[in-house]
Each structure stands twice: as structure tokens, then as C-alpha cells.
Amino acid sequence: MSEDTGLQKLVRSEEEWKSCLTPEQYRVMRLKGTEPPFTGTYVDEKTPGIYRCAGCGLDLFDSEAKFDSGSGWPSFFQPAAEGRIEYRIDTSHGMFRTEVLCARCGSHLGHVFEDGPRPTGKRYCINSVCLTLEPRASR
């Protein structure tokens, strides 16, 4: 389910990743972990802006696509643009899910499910530690 995004890939050694990410970010983004539900910084965040990959800075999600899914993780109904997310089948933990990764650096972000709101019907369930929020400038 991976797609060619046309983005310049960012390749780092595991030592480089360890030096530029916090231990929790490394555990989630590079070792495919998850943060406990309702503990992430952005679960209840309402600030307008762009959510970027904490590993490489790629724009991943716009706050206008964020919604309260009640799942305990920040949820979005679509990525910021086509080609920002890569998809992989994940059969870990006895489940069949679709993993989502940053298309530039390959970091694990979370999973996407087919139970989201209109217009896409998607729920991108993303770990807060994988994101940084750049607030939109006031007008």
C-alpha cells in the first residue's frame, strides 16, 4: 500500500534518530510504539495551524481536518496534502490495521481507520509525540 510520493526522502541512521528525538518520540516513531490514550499534548488541542512531523518537519495535517473522535489520540479526517502519508498493512497485536507513516522520513505516526466523519470517512489516529503544531498567524 506504499505509494511513490515524489518527496525527497530523509534517511538517518538509528543513532542519528536517537540524538534528534526524545526517548518517547524514538519509541513511538522508530519502534512503532504508541502513547497511552488521553495523555498526548494534542488530544484536546484547538489552536488553528499545521501539524508537522516531529522527525522531519513535513506538513502532515491541517487543524481544519482535526476532530474529536473520543479515541484518546488526535484524529484527522484527511492529510494536509496528497502524498504526505505512506500506508502499510499492520498485523501486529493480532489485529489487521493500516499503519500510517511520514512519507518523507518513514516515521510511524499511528493508524487510519474507516470510521471517520464526512467527507472522507477516515480517522487518522495519530500519536501526539509524532507531531509539532505550527499555529496559524492571526489575521
GROMACS elastic network, one bead per residue, 0.5 to 0.9 nm:
[ bonds ]
;  ai    aj funct       b0    kb
    1    86     6  0.75950   500
    1    87     6  0.53833   500
    1    88     6  0.54892   500
    1    89     6  0.72208   500
    1    98     6  0.89494   500
    2     5     6  0.89835   500
    2    85     6  0.89117   500
    2    86     6  0.53815   500
    2    87     6  0.52001   500
    2    88     6  0.61624   500
    3    83     6  0.76249   500
    3    85     6  0.87468   500
    3    86     6  0.63421   500
    3    87     6  0.76309   500
    3   103     6  0.87037   500
    4     7     6  0.81169   500
    4    83     6  0.75879   500
    4    86     6  0.85471   500
    4   103     6  0.86365   500
    5     8     6  0.86519   500
    5    82     6  0.80762   500
    5    84     6  0.70653   500
    5    85     6  0.83004   500
    5    86     6  0.81389   500
    5   103     6  0.67155   500
    5   104     6  0.83151   500
    6     9     6  0.86314   500
    6    83     6  0.76976   500
    7    10     6  0.89992   500
    7    83     6  0.80448   500
    7    84     6  0.83689   500
    7   103     6  0.72854   500
    7   104     6  0.60939   500
    8   104     6  0.64942   500
    9   103     6  0.75758   500
    9   105     6  0.59510   500
    9   106     6  0.82417   500
   10    56     6  0.74675   500
   10   104     6  0.57218   500
   10   106     6  0.80786   500
   11   104     6  0.86433   500
   11   105     6  0.64437   500
   11   106     6  0.85614   500
   12    15     6  0.79472   500
   12    16     6  0.57815   500
   12    17     6  0.63622   500
   12   105     6  0.82918   500
   13    16     6  0.51184   500
   13    17     6  0.63491   500
   13    18     6  0.86762   500
   14    18     6  0.61156   500
   14    19     6  0.86392   500
   14    30     6  0.83120   500
   15    18     6  0.50373   500
   15    19     6  0.62898   500
   15    20     6  0.88513   500
   16    19     6  0.51381   500
   16    20     6  0.63730   500
   16    21     6  0.86681   500
   17    20     6  0.53187   500
   17    21     6  0.59559   500
   17    26     6  0.70551   500
   17    30     6  0.80047   500
   17    55     6  0.80923   500
   18    21     6  0.55520   500
   18    22     6  0.72611   500
   18    23     6  0.72108   500
   18    25     6  0.89586   500
   18    26     6  0.63147   500
   19    22     6  0.77823   500
   20    26     6  0.88166   500
   20    55     6  0.78437   500
   21    24     6  0.78478   500
   21    25     6  0.56043   500
   21    26     6  0.56799   500
   21    29     6  0.89516   500
   21    54     6  0.80364   500
   21    55     6  0.70783   500
   22    25     6  0.50816   500
   22    26     6  0.61098   500
   22    27     6  0.85830   500
   22   129     6  0.89927   500
   23    26     6  0.50855   500
   23    27     6  0.61601   500
   23    28     6  0.87369   500
   24    27     6  0.50663   500
   24    28     6  0.62642   500
   24    29     6  0.83831   500
   24    33     6  0.88307   500
   24    35     6  0.83003   500
   24   129     6  0.72966   500
   25    28     6  0.52486   500
   25    29     6  0.56097   500
   25    30     6  0.77141   500
   25    33     6  0.89516   500
   25    54     6  0.81302   500
   25    55     6  0.84820   500
   25   129     6  0.55674   500
   25   130     6  0.64194   500
   26    29     6  0.52691   500
   26    30     6  0.52148   500
   26    31     6  0.67051   500
   26    32     6  0.87033   500
   26    33     6  0.86947   500
   27    30     6  0.59068   500
   27    32     6  0.66904   500
   27    33     6  0.55958   500
   27    34     6  0.79508   500
   28    31     6  0.56169   500
   28    34     6  0.53356   500
   28    35     6  0.71993   500
   28   107     6  0.85624   500
   28   108     6  0.68455   500
   28   109     6  0.76633   500
   28   110     6  0.87482   500
   28   127     6  0.78415   500
   28   129     6  0.75817   500
   28   130     6  0.75171   500
   29    32     6  0.56016   500
   29    33     6  0.69176   500
   29    34     6  0.84940   500
   29    54     6  0.89439   500
   29    55     6  0.80243   500
   29   101     6  0.86369   500
   29   106     6  0.86091   500
   29   109     6  0.62441   500
   29   110     6  0.87412   500
   29   127     6  0.88389   500
   29   129     6  0.81662   500
   29   130     6  0.64040   500
   30    33     6  0.78883   500
   30   106     6  0.84554   500
   30   107     6  0.58260   500
   30   108     6  0.63168   500
   31   107     6  0.88740   500
   31   108     6  0.78212   500
   32   107     6  0.82074   500
   32   108     6  0.56025   500
   32   109     6  0.79870   500
   32   110     6  0.81258   500
   33   108     6  0.81768   500
   33   110     6  0.86881   500
   34    37     6  0.86303   500
   34   109     6  0.87563   500
   34   110     6  0.75114   500
   34   126     6  0.89884   500
   34   127     6  0.65347   500
   35    38     6  0.86856   500
   35    39     6  0.71654   500
   35    40     6  0.70110   500
   35    73     6  0.84969   500
   35   127     6  0.63068   500
   35   128     6  0.78688   500
   35   129     6  0.77711   500
   36    39     6  0.58844   500
   36    40     6  0.76334   500
   36    72     6  0.79778   500
   36    73     6  0.85150   500
   36   127     6  0.89737   500
   37    40     6  0.72458   500
   37    43     6  0.87123   500
   37    71     6  0.71034   500
   37    73     6  0.59103   500
   37   127     6  0.89599   500
   38    41     6  0.87167   500
   38    43     6  0.64071   500
   38    44     6  0.86143   500
   38    70     6  0.89605   500
   38    71     6  0.78692   500
   38    73     6  0.62520   500
   38    74     6  0.89668   500
   39    42     6  0.87085   500
   39    43     6  0.74267   500
   39    72     6  0.74608   500
   39    73     6  0.80389   500
   39   128     6  0.86081   500
   40    43     6  0.56309   500
   40    44     6  0.86092   500
   40    72     6  0.80562   500
   40    73     6  0.68207   500
   40    74     6  0.79036   500
   40   127     6  0.69792   500
   40   128     6  0.50005   500
   40   129     6  0.69503   500
   41    44     6  0.76283   500
   41    45     6  0.73986   500
   41    74     6  0.88471   500
   41   128     6  0.57835   500
   41   129     6  0.75771   500
   42    46     6  0.82943   500
   42    73     6  0.77212   500
   42    74     6  0.59329   500
   42   127     6  0.85408   500
   42   128     6  0.55077   500
   42   129     6  0.86554   500
   42   131     6  0.83904   500
   42   132     6  0.89362   500
   42   133     6  0.84717   500
   43    46     6  0.89926   500
   43    68     6  0.80157   500
   43    72     6  0.64241   500
   43    73     6  0.52762   500
   43    75     6  0.79292   500
   43   127     6  0.88172   500
   43   128     6  0.71732   500
   44    68     6  0.76731   500
   44    72     6  0.89692   500
   44    73     6  0.87433   500
   44    74     6  0.74560   500
   45    48     6  0.88528   500
   45    74     6  0.82669   500
   46    63     6  0.76316   500
   46    66     6  0.85560   500
   47    63     6  0.73792   500
   47   133     6  0.85195   500
   47   135     6  0.64375   500
   47   136     6  0.80862   500
   48    62     6  0.79718   500
   48    63     6  0.53979   500
   48    64     6  0.71725   500
   48   133     6  0.88620   500
   48   134     6  0.84326   500
   48   135     6  0.57145   500
   48   136     6  0.56732   500
   48   137     6  0.87770   500
   49    61     6  0.88120   500
   49    62     6  0.61718   500
   49    63     6  0.53899   500
   49    64     6  0.79973   500
   49   133     6  0.65048   500
   49   134     6  0.54413   500
   49   137     6  0.81681   500
   50    59     6  0.65097   500
   50    60     6  0.74339   500
   50    61     6  0.59579   500
   50    63     6  0.59839   500
   50    64     6  0.88460   500
   50    80     6  0.80125   500
   50   132     6  0.82469   500
   50   133     6  0.57168   500
   50   134     6  0.52708   500
   50   135     6  0.64779   500
   50   136     6  0.71875   500
   51    54     6  0.88906   500
   51    57     6  0.88840   500
   51    58     6  0.85631   500
   51    59     6  0.61159   500
   51    60     6  0.58084   500
   51    61     6  0.50653   500
   51    62     6  0.60637   500
   51    63     6  0.70709   500
   51    80     6  0.85586   500
   51   131     6  0.59063   500
   51   132     6  0.55502   500
   51   134     6  0.63442   500
   51   135     6  0.85512   500
   52    55     6  0.85986   500
   52    56     6  0.80043   500
   52    57     6  0.51817   500
   52    58     6  0.52552   500
   52    60     6  0.52235   500
   52    61     6  0.69385   500
   52    62     6  0.89112   500
   52   130     6  0.82157   500
   52   131     6  0.53789   500
   52   132     6  0.51745   500
   52   133     6  0.62224   500
   52   134     6  0.74528   500
   53    56     6  0.56201   500
   53    58     6  0.52595   500
   53    59     6  0.65746   500
   53    60     6  0.64150   500
   53   102     6  0.69224   500
   53   105     6  0.87355   500
   53   107     6  0.83554   500
   53   109     6  0.83814   500
   53   130     6  0.59260   500
   53   132     6  0.64128   500
   54    57     6  0.58749   500
   54    58     6  0.82175   500
   54   129     6  0.72670   500
   54   130     6  0.51135   500
   54   132     6  0.55139   500
   55    58     6  0.83166   500
   55   102     6  0.86848   500
   55   105     6  0.70526   500
   55   107     6  0.71186   500
   55   130     6  0.72071   500
   55   131     6  0.81878   500
   56   102     6  0.86215   500
   56   104     6  0.72949   500
   56   105     6  0.63766   500
   56   107     6  0.89642   500
   57    60     6  0.86357   500
   57   131     6  0.86556   500
   57   132     6  0.79863   500
   58    84     6  0.76071   500
   58   102     6  0.77875   500
   58   103     6  0.84799   500
   58   104     6  0.70651   500
   58   105     6  0.87537   500
   59    62     6  0.80255   500
   59    79     6  0.86864   500
   59    80     6  0.65794   500
   59    81     6  0.81611   500
   59    84     6  0.74136   500
   60    79     6  0.56574   500
   60    80     6  0.52101   500
   60    81     6  0.73303   500
   60    84     6  0.59343   500
   60    85     6  0.72975   500
   60   102     6  0.76470   500
   60   131     6  0.85035   500
   61    64     6  0.84065   500
   61    65     6  0.70428   500
   61    66     6  0.79411   500
   61    76     6  0.71901   500
   61    78     6  0.71010   500
   61    81     6  0.78236   500
   61    84     6  0.87980   500
   62    65     6  0.56330   500
   62    66     6  0.71168   500
   62    76     6  0.82547   500
   62    78     6  0.83847   500
   62    79     6  0.71532   500
   62    80     6  0.52875   500
   63    66     6  0.50494   500
   63    67     6  0.84707   500
   63    76     6  0.80046   500
   63    80     6  0.89520   500
   63   133     6  0.89088   500
   64    67     6  0.82504   500
   64    76     6  0.85201   500
   65    75     6  0.82971   500
   65    76     6  0.51283   500
   65    77     6  0.54695   500
   65    78     6  0.60883   500
   65    79     6  0.77403   500
   65    80     6  0.81295   500
   66    74     6  0.72691   500
   66    75     6  0.56403   500
   66    77     6  0.66145   500
   66    78     6  0.83878   500
   67    70     6  0.89951   500
   67    74     6  0.76320   500
   67    75     6  0.57315   500
   67    76     6  0.59024   500
   67    77     6  0.74751   500
   67   117     6  0.84930   500
   67   123     6  0.89088   500
   68    71     6  0.79184   500
   68    72     6  0.86898   500
   68    73     6  0.86946   500
   68    74     6  0.73865   500
   68    75     6  0.65686   500
   68    76     6  0.85399   500
   69    72     6  0.76095   500
   69    73     6  0.79479   500
   69    74     6  0.78576   500
   69    75     6  0.62090   500
   69    76     6  0.86498   500
   69   116     6  0.77972   500
   69   123     6  0.78662   500
   69   125     6  0.86576   500
   70    73     6  0.78189   500
   70    75     6  0.88589   500
   71    74     6  0.80825   500
   71    75     6  0.80909   500
   71   125     6  0.79565   500
   72    75     6  0.86989   500
   72   125     6  0.87972   500
   73   125     6  0.59238   500
   73   126     6  0.60237   500
   73   127     6  0.61049   500
   73   128     6  0.71226   500
   74   124     6  0.80882   500
   74   125     6  0.60143   500
   74   126     6  0.55439   500
   74   127     6  0.67627   500
   74   128     6  0.66370   500
   75   116     6  0.87527   500
   75   123     6  0.59882   500
   75   124     6  0.52962   500
   75   126     6  0.61949   500
   76    79     6  0.73354   500
   76   116     6  0.82044   500
   76   122     6  0.77076   500
   76   123     6  0.57392   500
   76   124     6  0.50416   500
   76   125     6  0.69173   500
   76   126     6  0.80696   500
   77   116     6  0.62077   500
   77   117     6  0.66348   500
   77   118     6  0.77248   500
   77   119     6  0.78390   500
   77   120     6  0.62313   500
   77   121     6  0.69085   500
   77   122     6  0.50397   500
   77   123     6  0.51342   500
   77   124     6  0.60945   500
   78    81     6  0.81512   500
   78   120     6  0.69775   500
   78   122     6  0.68806   500
   78   123     6  0.77213   500
   78   124     6  0.70810   500
   79    82     6  0.70004   500
   79    83     6  0.85583   500
   79    84     6  0.68375   500
   79    85     6  0.71566   500
   79   124     6  0.82350   500
   80    84     6  0.73021   500
   81    84     6  0.60433   500
   81    85     6  0.86694   500
   82    85     6  0.76407   500
   83    86     6  0.72473   500
   83   103     6  0.68149   500
   84   101     6  0.86257   500
   84   102     6  0.63913   500
   84   103     6  0.51587   500
   84   104     6  0.74131   500
   85   100     6  0.62283   500
   85   101     6  0.56374   500
   85   102     6  0.51269   500
   85   104     6  0.83538   500
   85   106     6  0.89269   500
   86    99     6  0.81688   500
   86   100     6  0.56718   500
   86   101     6  0.50748   500
   86   102     6  0.61959   500
   86   103     6  0.51727   500
   86   104     6  0.89202   500
   86   106     6  0.78013   500
   87    98     6  0.63412   500
   87    99     6  0.56421   500
   87   101     6  0.64079   500
   87   103     6  0.88615   500
   87   111     6  0.86404   500
   87   112     6  0.86571   500
   88    97     6  0.84852   500
   88    98     6  0.56511   500
   88    99     6  0.51002   500
   88   100     6  0.66153   500
   88   101     6  0.79858   500
   89    96     6  0.71991   500
   89    97     6  0.60431   500
   89    99     6  0.60259   500
   90    93     6  0.88609   500
   90    95     6  0.75174   500
   90    96     6  0.58943   500
   90    97     6  0.50790   500
   90    98     6  0.56348   500
   90    99     6  0.57846   500
   90   111     6  0.88092   500
   91    94     6  0.61432   500
   91    95     6  0.52176   500
   91    97     6  0.63608   500
   91    98     6  0.85575   500
   92    95     6  0.59810   500
   92    96     6  0.74216   500
   92    97     6  0.83729   500
   93    96     6  0.85940   500
   97   111     6  0.69295   500
   97   112     6  0.75578   500
   97   113     6  0.75205   500
   98   110     6  0.86898   500
   98   111     6  0.55263   500
   98   112     6  0.57100   500
   98   113     6  0.71814   500
   99   108     6  0.74516   500
   99   109     6  0.77239   500
   99   110     6  0.59466   500
   99   112     6  0.64914   500
  100   103     6  0.88886   500
  100   107     6  0.85998   500
  100   108     6  0.63215   500
  100   109     6  0.57049   500
  100   110     6  0.55036   500
  100   111     6  0.51274   500
  100   112     6  0.65425   500
  100   124     6  0.79891   500
  100   125     6  0.89269   500
  100   126     6  0.84557   500
  101   104     6  0.86668   500
  101   105     6  0.81421   500
  101   106     6  0.54274   500
  101   107     6  0.52599   500
  101   109     6  0.52421   500
  101   110     6  0.72507   500
  101   111     6  0.84540   500
  102   105     6  0.57191   500
  102   107     6  0.52977   500
  102   108     6  0.67429   500
  102   109     6  0.68308   500
  103   106     6  0.56731   500
  103   107     6  0.80441   500
  104   107     6  0.82744   500
  106   109     6  0.89708   500
  107   130     6  0.81583   500
  108   111     6  0.87123   500
  108   130     6  0.78594   500
  109   125     6  0.82371   500
  109   126     6  0.54951   500
  109   127     6  0.60171   500
  109   128     6  0.86515   500
  109   129     6  0.86830   500
  109   130     6  0.58375   500
  109   131     6  0.83113   500
  110   124     6  0.73550   500
  110   125     6  0.56905   500
  110   127     6  0.59414   500
  110   130     6  0.86555   500
  111   123     6  0.82226   500
  111   124     6  0.59551   500
  111   125     6  0.54142   500
  111   126     6  0.66877   500
  112   115     6  0.89516   500
  112   122     6  0.66394   500
  112   123     6  0.54225   500
  112   125     6  0.58901   500
  112   126     6  0.83532   500
  113   116     6  0.70862   500
  113   121     6  0.84297   500
  113   122     6  0.57252   500
  113   123     6  0.50552   500
  113   124     6  0.64802   500
  113   125     6  0.76513   500
  114   120     6  0.87543   500
  114   121     6  0.58087   500
  114   123     6  0.63064   500
  114   124     6  0.89443   500
  115   121     6  0.57837   500
  115   122     6  0.58217   500
  115   123     6  0.60378   500
  116   119     6  0.87185   500
  116   120     6  0.71688   500
  116   124     6  0.80571   500
  117   120     6  0.65720   500
  117   122     6  0.65824   500
  117   123     6  0.74284   500
  118   121     6  0.51219   500
  118   122     6  0.79194   500
  119   122     6  0.84039   500
  120   123     6  0.85636   500
  126   129     6  0.87054   500
  126   130     6  0.74484   500
  126   131     6  0.82872   500
  127   130     6  0.56037   500
  127   131     6  0.73604   500
  128   131     6  0.54074   500
  128   132     6  0.79108   500
  129   132     6  0.77794   500
  135   138     6  0.88011   500
  136   139     6  0.88496   500
